Amino acid sequence: LCEESTAALQNSQVVFISKLTADHMVELDNTTLYDAPEIPMDTCRSDVVISIEQVQKMLQRGFLWAGRAAANGGHCHVNWSRVCRPIELGGLGVRDLKRDGLALRLRWLWFSRTDPERAWQGLDLQFSPTERALFWASTFTILGNGLSALLWEDRWIGGRSVRELMPNLYGCIPKRRRTTRTVADGLNGNSWARDIQGNLGLHEIGQYLQLWQIMQRTELSTAPDKLIWRWTASGSYSAQSCYTATFHGATACHSWKLIWKCWAPPRVKFFHWLANQDRCWTAERLARHGLQHHPRCLLCDQQPETVRHLMLECPLTRQAWHETLAWLRIPAPIPSQEPSLTDWWRQANEDTPPTLRKALKSVALLVPWMVWKHRNSCVFDNAMPSLNTLLDSIRDEARSWAAAAAPGLRLVLPQTWDVH
């Protein structure tokens, strides 16, 4: 099964990799490669799923970082788990096959609780502790007739469960009773009390009295119990919401709107995504890896070369910022002491008229990109740092972006202007 999956993925995708340019890498890694033939995750054994997930991960990593079927560690600039995060959390939004499989498995668990007409109802479906824990944390029950709500397991007490409210008493319930006793059965002659076994201490007795009061106040209705999925507004399960929920609690990325909600070529966005994580091969990063590097920034020959220095602090870069903003007539201050490019853009965005904010966002990506290219010319082509050369390249690139439908630059750079 794994060999067939590998062959299908390779035959349908890898043959095209050598024909693609760097501009397409990020977009196609989210679409073409992900749409490759694969084995349904909710019908595979766990060991096969892990193998398929590893194959898919290997091919995607190789496709993104090296443009071939596989890539070694030296090609991979960013940890793959971060690459698979949503763009709002600092990733590229590449789908994580393991998380997708988890979402599809929970779909079975949801239907086993909400749809009794399924043909496989009554089968002994096996779910891992991780799957059950995620499902339990993502659902709660609105109590109706009590015929389907599990007394010991479900969160039917104001959105909480007996396990949360009375953990010591819950430990006295046999496992077979936890998964079979419904609320309606428990209220019938107080049969829930007979589920308690073992020796009871002070804590267990106190929690028993607490549950007794709750049960005495519980009133059932004729409406059926309703299981609510907390990650959607409708309360119904969806695999997409479950996939997103697996990232709940992850650190948000404050620069994603600047990078991904702006018109710019894909390679420029990809560069800024790497730069935001300090994964560009500056002299400072080369030094950390023990590689040959220049002692100072080649553009100013004054300070060590870092991503922040190249984008915001270098005297040549600051002059380029000033001349570019003046040329486009955008009334925004140049970067000063801001910690990052995103912090400068946020502050400058507030001081810029609304009609010019799209142009400011494009310029915020354009200038660092052209500075990086000019720096690479100095490193690899032995070119001399030149403000005029840098400004000419920025203006030519801005015209190209405007001609390619960048809405903000089209507004500030009309064809009738005499830019010279």
Backbone torsions as a table, in degrees:
resi	resn	phi	psi	omega
1	LEU	NA	-44.3	179.4
2	CYS	-65.4	-40.0	179.6
3	GLU	-65.0	-39.4	178.5
4	GLU	-65.6	-40.7	178.7
5	SER	-64.3	-43.3	179.3
6	THR	-61.4	-45.4	-179.2
7	ALA	-63.2	-40.1	179.7
8	ALA	-63.4	-44.3	179.6
9	LEU	-64.3	-46.0	-176.8
10	GLN	-67.1	-45.6	-176.5
11	ASN	-64.9	-33.9	-174.9
12	SER	-87.8	-18.4	-171.8
13	GLN	-124.7	-47.2	-168.2
14	VAL	-64.9	-28.4	-178.4
15	VAL	-65.0	-19.6	-178.2
16	PHE	-94.4	-10.2	-171.1
17	ILE	-61.1	-43.5	-175.9
18	SER	-65.5	-17.3	-177.9
19	LYS	-92.7	-2.5	-175.8
20	LEU	-98.4	151.0	176.9
21	THR	-95.5	169.7	-178.2
22	ALA	-64.2	-26.5	-178.8
23	ASP	-62.0	-28.5	-174.7
24	HIS	-93.2	-7.7	-170.1
25	MET	-58.7	-51.9	-174.1
26	VAL	-65.9	-45.7	-176.4
27	GLU	-66.7	-43.2	-178.0
28	LEU	-72.1	-27.1	177.7
29	ASP	-66.0	-25.1	177.9
30	ASN	-88.2	-17.7	-173.0
31	THR	-119.2	-72.7	-171.6
32	THR	-58.9	-52.6	-176.9
33	LEU	-66.8	-37.0	-178.7
34	TYR	-69.0	-27.5	-179.8
35	ASP	-82.9	5.3	-179.7
36	ALA	-64.1	154.4	179.3
37	PRO	-58.1	134.0	178.4
38	GLU	-148.2	164.3	-178.5
39	ILE	-82.1	132.0	179.0
40	PRO	-53.8	130.3	-173.9
41	MET	-69.6	-28.8	-174.8
42	ASP	-85.3	4.3	178.1
43	THR	-120.8	6.4	-176.4
44	CYS	-99.4	151.7	169.4
45	ARG	-68.7	157.0	-175.3
46	SER	-63.6	-37.8	-178.8
47	ASP	-68.9	-35.0	177.6
48	VAL	-70.3	-38.8	178.4
49	VAL	-59.3	-44.1	-179.4
50	ILE	-62.0	-41.3	-179.3
51	SER	-65.9	-44.0	178.9
52	ILE	-64.0	-39.4	178.7
53	GLU	-62.6	-38.5	179.0
54	GLN	-68.1	-39.7	177.7
55	VAL	-63.4	-46.6	-179.8
56	GLN	-61.8	-42.6	179.8
57	LYS	-62.3	-43.6	-179.7
58	MET	-61.3	-44.8	-178.3
59	LEU	-68.4	-40.6	179.3
60	GLN	-66.3	-42.0	178.4
61	ARG	-62.1	-45.1	178.9
62	GLY	-64.2	-39.0	179.4
63	PHE	-63.9	-43.7	-176.1
64	LEU	-74.1	-47.5	-170.1
65	TRP	-90.6	-30.8	-173.4
66	ALA	-125.1	-9.4	179.9
67	GLY	71.5	26.8	178.1
68	ARG	-148.7	-173.1	-171.2
69	ALA	-68.7	-25.7	-177.6
70	ALA	-146.9	154.1	177.9
71	ALA	-138.5	139.6	177.9
72	ASN	-87.8	179.2	-175.0
73	GLY	-61.2	-30.2	-178.7
74	GLY	-67.4	-24.2	179.3
75	HIS	-83.9	-22.4	-170.8
76	CYS	-88.8	107.5	-176.2
77	HIS	-77.9	-29.4	-174.0
78	VAL	-131.0	141.1	177.5
79	ASN	-55.0	137.9	-173.7
80	TRP	-65.1	-31.0	177.3
81	SER	-63.1	-33.1	176.2
82	ARG	-74.9	-36.6	177.4
83	VAL	-59.2	-36.6	-176.4
84	CYS	-81.5	-0.1	175.6
85	ARG	-72.9	155.8	170.9
86	PRO	-60.9	155.5	-177.5
87	ILE	-62.2	-28.5	178.3
88	GLU	-66.7	-19.2	-178.8
89	LEU	-107.8	14.5	174.6
90	GLY	94.8	7.5	179.0
91	GLY	-101.6	-167.8	176.5
92	LEU	-102.0	-2.8	-179.8
93	GLY	77.4	15.0	175.7
94	VAL	-68.0	133.8	-176.0
95	ARG	-68.3	135.3	177.0
96	ASP	-92.7	113.2	-174.7
97	LEU	-62.7	-34.7	-179.8
98	LYS	-67.1	-41.7	178.4
99	ARG	-69.5	-35.7	175.9
100	ASP	-62.0	-42.3	177.5
101	GLY	-62.0	-39.3	177.1
102	LEU	-61.7	-42.1	-179.7
103	ALA	-64.7	-39.1	179.3
104	LEU	-71.4	-34.5	176.4
105	ARG	-65.4	-40.5	179.0
106	LEU	-68.1	-22.9	174.9
107	ARG	-62.5	-41.0	175.2
108	TRP	-62.9	-43.0	-179.1
109	LEU	-63.9	-37.5	178.5
110	TRP	-65.3	-47.9	-178.5
111	PHE	-68.1	-28.7	177.4
112	SER	-66.2	-21.4	-179.8
113	ARG	-99.4	-20.8	-170.8
114	THR	-118.6	-16.1	-175.3
115	ASP	-129.0	92.2	-177.7
116	PRO	-72.5	-7.4	-177.8
117	GLU	-86.7	-4.0	179.5
118	ARG	-62.3	141.3	-175.7
119	ALA	-64.2	-26.7	-176.7
120	TRP	-94.5	8.5	177.1
121	GLN	-60.5	138.2	-178.7
122	GLY	97.3	-14.1	176.8
123	LEU	-74.7	154.3	-179.5
124	ASP	-85.4	82.6	-179.3
125	LEU	-76.5	132.3	-177.8
126	GLN	-100.8	128.7	178.1
127	PHE	-128.9	144.1	-178.0
128	SER	-75.0	161.0	176.5
129	PRO	-58.3	-35.1	178.6
130	THR	-64.4	-43.5	179.9
131	GLU	-64.4	-44.2	179.9
132	ARG	-67.1	-36.7	179.8
133	ALA	-66.3	-42.2	178.3
134	LEU	-65.5	-41.4	178.9
135	PHE	-64.0	-42.9	-178.9
136	TRP	-64.5	-40.1	-179.5
137	ALA	-73.4	-17.6	-174.8
138	SER	-101.5	0.0	-176.6
139	THR	-130.8	157.1	167.3
140	PHE	-148.7	164.6	-172.0
141	THR	-117.9	132.5	169.7
142	ILE	-93.2	114.7	-171.7
143	LEU	-71.4	132.1	175.4
144	GLY	-122.0	-101.6	179.4
145	ASN	-86.6	-5.9	175.7
146	GLY	74.6	11.2	-175.2
147	LEU	-82.5	-20.9	-179.2
148	SER	-116.7	-19.3	-179.9
149	ALA	-72.8	123.6	178.7
150	LEU	-78.3	125.3	-173.7
151	LEU	-63.1	-43.5	-172.3
152	TRP	-90.1	-22.6	-173.2
153	GLU	-104.9	-41.8	-171.1
154	ASP	-77.2	157.9	180.0
155	ARG	-94.5	79.1	-176.4
156	TRP	-109.3	-4.9	-179.0
157	ILE	-97.2	82.7	-178.7
158	GLY	61.3	35.6	-179.3
159	GLY	83.9	7.0	177.9
160	ARG	-127.2	164.9	-174.3
161	SER	-114.8	169.5	175.4
162	VAL	-62.3	-35.8	179.1
163	ARG	-59.7	-36.9	179.7
164	GLU	-78.6	-43.2	-173.4
165	LEU	-82.0	-36.1	-177.4
166	MET	-130.1	69.0	-174.9
167	PRO	-63.9	-35.0	-179.6
168	ASN	-68.4	-42.7	178.0
169	LEU	-67.4	-37.0	178.6
170	TYR	-60.5	-34.9	179.0
171	GLY	-67.1	-13.7	179.4
172	CYS	-92.1	2.1	-177.7
173	ILE	-97.6	127.3	176.6
174	PRO	-61.2	147.9	-176.1
175	LYS	-60.7	-35.8	-178.2
176	ARG	-66.5	-29.6	179.0
177	ARG	-77.6	-31.3	-177.5
178	ARG	-62.0	-35.0	-174.2
179	THR	-97.7	2.6	-178.6
180	THR	-123.3	-29.3	-175.3
181	ARG	-75.9	116.8	175.9
182	THR	-91.5	168.4	180.0
183	VAL	-65.3	-40.1	-179.8
184	ALA	-63.8	-42.1	177.6
185	ASP	-64.4	-40.0	-178.6
186	GLY	-65.3	-35.5	179.4
187	LEU	-75.8	-19.1	-179.3
188	ASN	-73.6	100.9	179.5
189	GLY	67.5	24.6	-179.4
190	ASN	54.1	38.9	-177.9
191	SER	-68.7	-15.1	178.5
192	TRP	-61.4	-31.3	-177.5
193	ALA	-66.7	-27.0	-179.2
194	ARG	-76.3	-9.4	176.7
195	ASP	-75.8	-19.0	-175.3
196	ILE	-77.3	127.7	-179.4
197	GLN	-132.7	161.9	178.8
198	GLY	92.4	-179.2	180.0
199	ASN	-83.6	133.6	-178.6
200	LEU	-103.0	129.3	174.3
201	GLY	-96.3	-170.2	-178.6
202	LEU	-61.9	-41.7	-178.9
203	HIS	-65.5	-42.6	180.0
204	GLU	-64.5	-40.3	179.6
205	ILE	-65.5	-42.2	178.7
206	GLY	-61.9	-41.7	179.7
207	GLN	-72.5	-30.6	174.7
208	TYR	-62.3	-44.8	178.6
209	LEU	-65.2	-35.9	178.1
210	GLN	-64.8	-43.8	178.7
211	LEU	-68.7	-34.4	178.2
212	TRP	-58.7	-43.6	179.2
213	GLN	-64.4	-39.3	179.2
214	ILE	-64.6	-43.5	-179.1
215	MET	-65.4	-35.6	179.5
216	GLN	-68.1	-27.8	-179.8
217	ARG	-89.6	-8.6	-176.1
218	THR	-77.3	129.2	177.4
219	GLU	-123.0	131.2	179.9
220	LEU	-94.2	160.2	178.5
221	SER	-125.3	-176.4	178.9
222	THR	-87.1	-13.6	-179.4
223	ALA	-73.9	147.9	178.5
224	PRO	-70.5	156.5	174.5
225	ASP	-64.2	148.8	-178.0
226	LYS	-125.2	119.6	177.0
227	LEU	-87.4	127.8	-175.1
228	ILE	-111.4	129.5	173.9
229	TRP	-92.3	118.6	-167.9
230	ARG	-77.1	-11.0	-173.7
231	TRP	-94.6	2.2	176.1
232	THR	-127.4	153.0	-179.8
233	ALA	-67.7	-31.5	-178.9
234	SER	-79.8	-16.4	-177.3
235	GLY	83.2	3.4	178.8
236	SER	-99.2	151.3	-176.8
237	TYR	-72.9	142.1	168.3
238	SER	-142.1	142.6	-178.8
239	ALA	-63.9	-34.8	-179.9
240	GLN	-65.1	-42.6	179.5
241	SER	-66.6	-34.3	177.3
242	CYS	-68.0	-41.9	177.6
243	TYR	-59.9	-44.5	178.9
244	THR	-65.2	-35.8	-178.4
245	ALA	-65.1	-25.1	179.2
246	THR	-67.5	-14.7	176.6
247	PHE	-98.5	6.2	-178.1
248	HIS	-60.7	129.8	-178.5
249	GLY	95.4	-6.8	178.1
250	ALA	-71.5	154.1	-178.5
251	THR	-70.4	131.4	179.8
252	ALA	-75.9	153.5	177.2
253	CYS	-105.3	122.2	-174.9
254	HIS	-83.4	-8.9	-176.2
255	SER	-101.9	2.6	-172.5
256	TRP	-66.6	-33.5	179.3
257	LYS	-67.6	-39.7	177.8
258	LEU	-64.6	-41.3	-174.2
259	ILE	-78.7	-46.7	-169.1
260	TRP	-103.1	-16.2	178.5
261	LYS	-103.5	40.1	-178.0
262	CYS	-141.7	146.6	177.1
263	TRP	-77.6	122.9	175.5
264	ALA	-166.4	154.2	175.7
265	PRO	-59.2	149.6	-178.1
266	PRO	-56.8	-37.1	-178.3
267	ARG	-67.4	-29.7	177.3
268	VAL	-70.4	-42.8	177.7
269	LYS	-63.2	-40.9	179.7
270	PHE	-64.2	-39.7	176.9
271	PHE	-60.9	-45.2	-179.1
272	HIS	-68.3	-31.9	175.6
273	TRP	-63.7	-42.8	176.7
274	LEU	-66.6	-43.7	-178.7
275	ALA	-63.5	-35.1	179.8
276	ASN	-64.7	-23.4	178.5
277	GLN	-105.3	12.6	178.4
278	ASP	56.6	47.7	179.9
279	ARG	-114.7	15.9	173.9
280	CYS	-87.3	147.5	-174.7
281	TRP	-82.4	70.3	172.9
282	THR	-80.1	171.6	179.3
283	ALA	-60.9	-35.8	-179.4
284	GLU	-64.9	-40.4	179.3
285	ARG	-73.6	-37.6	175.9
286	LEU	-59.9	-38.8	179.4
287	ALA	-65.6	-38.0	179.0
288	ARG	-62.8	-30.1	-179.2
289	HIS	-95.8	7.4	177.7
290	GLY	70.6	27.9	-178.6
291	LEU	-103.2	161.5	-179.4
292	GLN	-64.9	138.0	-176.6
293	HIS	-156.8	163.1	175.5
294	HIS	-81.7	143.9	-176.5
295	PRO	-70.3	-27.3	-177.7
296	ARG	-136.8	168.1	178.2
297	CYS	-60.3	130.0	-178.9
298	LEU	-73.1	-18.2	-178.0
299	LEU	-82.0	-30.1	-178.3
300	CYS	-124.4	-20.7	-179.5
301	ASP	56.5	38.6	-176.9
302	GLN	-124.6	-42.8	-173.7
303	GLN	-128.4	162.5	174.6
304	PRO	-60.9	146.1	-175.7
305	GLU	-86.6	114.8	173.1
306	THR	-127.2	169.6	178.3
307	VAL	-62.1	-44.7	-179.4
308	ARG	-63.9	-40.7	179.5
309	HIS	-62.3	-45.7	-178.4
310	LEU	-64.7	-37.3	-175.1
311	MET	-82.8	-33.3	-168.3
312	LEU	-126.9	-34.1	-166.6
313	GLU	-102.6	-26.9	-175.7
314	CYS	-59.0	132.5	179.7
315	PRO	-55.0	-39.6	178.5
316	LEU	-65.1	-39.6	178.2
317	THR	-65.9	-41.6	179.7
318	ARG	-63.3	-38.9	176.1
319	GLN	-65.6	-38.6	177.7
320	ALA	-64.5	-40.9	175.5
321	TRP	-58.6	-48.3	-176.9
322	HIS	-62.2	-48.1	-177.5
323	GLU	-67.4	-38.0	-178.5
324	THR	-68.9	-45.8	178.8
325	LEU	-63.8	-37.8	177.6
326	ALA	-68.6	-39.7	-179.8
327	TRP	-63.5	-38.3	180.0
328	LEU	-89.0	-2.0	178.5
329	ARG	57.9	45.0	174.9
330	ILE	-101.4	114.7	-175.1
331	PRO	-78.7	67.2	179.8
332	ALA	-125.4	144.4	177.9
333	PRO	-71.7	152.4	176.4
334	ILE	-76.2	159.7	178.0
335	PRO	-56.9	140.3	-178.2
336	SER	-124.2	-92.2	-177.2
337	GLN	-114.1	20.7	-178.4
338	GLU	-67.3	144.2	-179.5
339	PRO	-65.2	-29.5	-176.3
340	SER	-150.9	169.2	177.3
341	LEU	-62.9	-37.7	179.5
342	THR	-63.6	-40.5	179.0
343	ASP	-64.0	-40.4	177.3
344	TRP	-64.7	-44.1	-178.3
345	TRP	-62.4	-40.2	179.0
346	ARG	-61.9	-43.3	-179.7
347	GLN	-69.8	-43.3	179.6
348	ALA	-67.5	-31.1	-179.8
349	ASN	-63.5	-34.4	179.2
350	GLU	-70.3	-28.9	-178.6
351	ASP	-91.5	0.4	-176.8
352	THR	-103.3	137.6	176.4
353	PRO	-57.5	145.6	-177.2
354	PRO	-54.9	-33.3	-177.9
355	THR	-70.0	-16.3	-177.3
356	LEU	-107.8	3.3	-173.7
357	ARG	-71.9	-33.4	176.0
358	LYS	-65.6	-39.0	177.7
359	ALA	-64.9	-40.2	178.5
360	LEU	-61.9	-39.8	-179.7
361	LYS	-64.9	-41.1	178.1
362	SER	-66.6	-39.4	179.2
363	VAL	-65.0	-35.3	179.8
364	ALA	-62.6	-26.6	175.5
365	LEU	-92.3	-31.6	-175.0
366	LEU	-68.9	-50.5	-173.3
367	VAL	-62.5	-51.1	178.0
368	PRO	-59.8	-34.9	179.0
369	TRP	-63.4	-45.1	-179.6
370	MET	-71.4	-31.8	174.6
371	VAL	-63.7	-41.9	178.9
372	TRP	-64.0	-41.2	178.0
373	LYS	-66.2	-38.9	177.9
374	HIS	-65.8	-39.4	177.0
375	ARG	-62.7	-41.7	178.7
376	ASN	-64.4	-34.7	176.0
377	SER	-64.0	-37.1	178.6
378	CYS	-69.9	-35.2	-177.0
379	VAL	-76.9	-47.8	-170.1
380	PHE	-98.4	-25.6	-177.5
381	ASP	-110.3	4.4	179.9
382	ASN	58.7	30.3	176.0
383	ALA	-74.2	156.0	178.3
384	MET	-91.7	138.6	176.6
385	PRO	-59.5	131.1	-177.4
386	SER	-146.6	122.7	178.2
387	LEU	-66.2	-41.0	-179.2
388	ASN	-63.6	-42.3	178.2
389	THR	-63.1	-42.3	179.2
390	LEU	-63.6	-44.1	-179.6
391	LEU	-65.7	-39.5	178.2
392	ASP	-62.6	-41.5	179.1
393	SER	-67.4	-36.8	177.7
394	ILE	-63.7	-43.9	-179.5
395	ARG	-66.6	-41.6	178.4
396	ASP	-63.9	-41.6	-180.0
397	GLU	-68.0	-37.8	177.7
398	ALA	-62.6	-40.5	176.8
399	ARG	-63.9	-39.7	178.7
400	SER	-64.3	-42.6	178.7
401	TRP	-63.5	-42.0	179.4
402	ALA	-63.9	-39.9	178.6
403	ALA	-68.3	-24.5	-179.6
404	ALA	-92.3	16.3	172.2
405	ALA	87.1	28.6	170.9
406	ALA	-75.4	108.0	-171.2
407	PRO	-63.2	-38.2	-178.5
408	GLY	-67.7	-45.4	-179.2
409	LEU	-69.7	-30.0	176.0
410	ARG	-61.3	-33.9	-178.3
411	LEU	-72.3	-41.7	-176.5
412	VAL	-92.6	-7.7	-178.5
413	LEU	-129.5	65.6	179.0
414	PRO	-69.9	155.8	-176.1
415	GLN	-66.5	-20.8	-176.0
416	THR	-83.3	-9.0	180.0
417	TRP	-69.8	142.9	169.0
418	ASP	-95.0	94.2	-171.9
419	VAL	-75.9	-7.7	178.8
420	HIS	-95.6	NA	NA
